[in-house]
């Protein structure tokens, strides 16, 4: 481990874009981050090719990578997936679990609790089984159910404090009660895989936001999310606007954060740019929805209980053809978002500071400030990865 390190180049975070900045690291923490003229020490030379330093990226929605699925219950495989993602610039992530049987869900959440205790993930995100069968996407429709208080209790016991968010459909019987239960525990309710009408979706997000704000111990989690906006929900229609319009309105008001899988597959580039223009970077979390094929070649994989074929980097469920998660890293998503016309600082904000705030980790992740863990992604001028520090340790050695 390099206990002391000084980096000079362009710094881009949610709060600053410095053409000539300095970041220093000591003992795993950032000790200085600011303009080069304000640096009290001896200025180093600028990095080769004009390097860019951004905060470690934060992914709220990720199912696995490098051949492993977080829904397999395999601790070693999950560890490899998390470490691979760290090395590609995603230094903080939630491990997402797809719909499964009750025993599988309990097993998977218990395994991810251990992974969180090891510090490899920031916690777990349960996507299902309380989802719409009409908008199931890559979830097994035979395993989808209405919110079940007894099952929820078992899931919460298995996950403990590691469960950070849960996706559910607003229109299901019992969804409102589950929103209240989750928000009271500072677990972020996320609207998704839903066929809800506009008013039902809007009420869900308003209820979740109010519940998180009033929680006795919110862990700093004050805004609900929308699971991969546009995907697995009815399209916006001028006479039936549905959950898309409710989500955009809530995000524009700062009451919710919408996830965007801006990988060029799940959404058209024009759609990504439009949402940034409408609601602003501070209300968007770029996510990957990455599955086991991330970092590997095309071929046959699994997502939970379903068989998936990856061809041309696009994952689809065998039989239905539904898109089965993503194969891009979050840095890939950032690059695709910039290619769509979104400014670099906005894309970085939505891939670092915003998701960190959703997790209640704004003092520990998503920014480059003195006293914070040294999670730093080093990029070349072409935005290709040049190095990654996680907690001050190289997880991708700078060339």
Buried (B, 14 or more C-beta within 10 A) or exposed (E): EEEEBBBBBBBBBBEBBBEBBBBBBBEBBBBBBBEBEEBEEEEBEBBEEEBBBBBBBBBBBBBBBBBBBBBBBBBEBBBBBBBBBBBBBBBBBBBBBBBBEBEBBBBBBBBBBEBBEEEBBBBBBBBBBBBBBBBBBBBBEEBBBEBBEEBBEBBBEBBBBBBBBBBBBBBBEBBBEBBBBBBBBBBBBBBBBBBBBBEBBBBBBBBBBBBBEEBEEBBBBBBBBBBBBBBBBBEBEEEEBBBBBBBBBBBBEEBBBBBBBBBBBBBEBEBBBBBBEBBBBBBBBBBBBBBBBBBBEBEEBBBBBBEBBBEEBBBBBEEEEBBBBBBBBBBBBBBBBBBBEBBBBBBBBBBBBBBBBBBBBBEBBBBBBEEBBBBBBBBBEEBEBBBBBBBBEBBBEBE
